[in-house]
C-alpha cells in the first residue's frame, strides 16, 4: 500500500517538474538581422588646400633710367659787327660783317648734332692778339672777343697776308669754351669747361688788290675742320666789307671798294672764246682744202 503512494507521489513530482520546465522555458523571439547593404560609396578624402605662401626673393636692380639730353640751343640771329685795328692813331684794318658759326659734334649715342653761335654786335677787339705791321710783307691780324647767349666765351682771329699786292685772309682761328649749355650730351663729358681751339692757315678769303676794300653780300665760308670730339666748324661771313694794310687810315673809312662779283670771272667767257677759236680754225682748214682742189682742177685743164 505504501508502495502505491510512493509511486503516486513520485509521479506527481515528475509531472510537476516537467510542467515547471515547460512554463519557465520561453521561446526567445527570433531576431532577423537586417541584411547589410554595404553600398560602394566612394570615399571622399577632404584635403584642405592651404594657400601658397611662398615668398620669392627677387633681386631689385637699381633704376637705370637714361636721361635724354636736351637739344642744342637755336643760334641767335646774326648781327652786323664792325671793328678796327690801329697803331699809333693810324688804322691798318677795317672790318664790317655778319658772322654765323656752325659747330657739329657727336653726342653719347653717336648721333651728330649741330650747334652754333654768332658774333654779337657788342663784341670787342682784343688788343693783345690784334696787330698792325710797318712792313707790308708781314702779316696783320684782328682778334674778336665775345660771349654768346649761353655765356660761352669765344675768340675769332683773322690773319691777313699781302702777296704781290694782293691782300687776303690766309688764316682763321676760332677758340671757344666747351660748355654743357651749348653742347648738351657731348660724347665726352670730361671735356666740359675746356677751351677748344681750331684753326686753318691755307685759306684765301676777302682777296682784293692793295689799297682797295673787299665788298660782298654773298656768303664767304671758312671750313676749319674739327678735333677733340668736334666734327666740323664752319664760319660764314655775310654782308662783308674788309680791308687791311691801310695807309694812314681812319676807323670806319674804307678805300675804293671792289665787289666780289666783279672779281669772279664767269666760266661762260672762256668757253665762248675757245669755241670761237675752234670754229675759226675749222673755217680756215675748209677754205684751204677748197682752194687746193680748185688749183688742181685748173692745172689739169691747162694740161
Steps between C-alpha positions, in 0.01 A plus 500: 500500500781728582656408172202642303513823692867515441455462124218749496700761682801436278284532187350825618843636569619401153194661344550814701861521396408451132226760516728748669760457230238561231376820665844643570631436151406808298586495140714795426383698198696445190690812414553521132813691429450757236701428199801722473476701188850622476459737208822603329507863598812661366723610773544875483823610650461860592836661450533843643696709249695763676575819310849517365713732703822456307698823511711566193819675587542705180802723467395860438749657262574869529315721255696563180280772355687679222474876514456639151704814448312801367566606140759770432368854527394684189773744396403865534438711196828631356575866560715740306834575664779741417844548650841649433864441585719807545861575577613845610164657410516350151251232402638208302196267499134585452241221521122494470304177464245257645638170632317169548693209656372141469656218703412131458581240766401149612293429810531196729287291260724577205240728341634810328350823631534857380546799724632846437537862600557838344721801546272746684498870438663564839810291422829680560841501336763321706799740501743232615452270200425773243786677328611710207838478327725769364622264229245407236648152469425420865156372607233710666225365723174588667378297799136522604399407856136436592249292696186344359157452654611186686784695664758314296809711458661489156769666293514532122827604338557596135860520376565699179790456259614720214650312207581677174276791605205271553352493849316198633407329826726198505439376856183476708512381861206436731521416871197447724406359836338156477196546727219259582240763407636543148600133447239292690565125504862537381648153455786572742364691803851527647575768238236739633663825605804458273602744225486360147719671239465422129682683220585480133780692330459417130194713422450779249212713625417864414761503226543848355772727362703719732344838584150364434227361723323172438119523487264203473139437595526127432630251753873443535558169683803384696492126571740433788442125545489351849686341788454382862150367441398790276413371154503823303500878540366725226512879515282699262575870439203694359466859375873550528724799442861432594827683451849456641842665447332840497736798475409775745151366532229601742243288682208413276651656187566267208684551174327445168291184515534201269186289494553126522279444193730708281801291606333176399552410134211305356576162340288599201760749376794258455268237354363746245850619405623144458202406285552805278868418447418138420239609247747739340757222461242273337399773255863564405561129439189468284598803294850357458379164366247663268766731357739212452246293307424791271865553429537133401206520261643805331832317459330201333304723266813682390668169414 
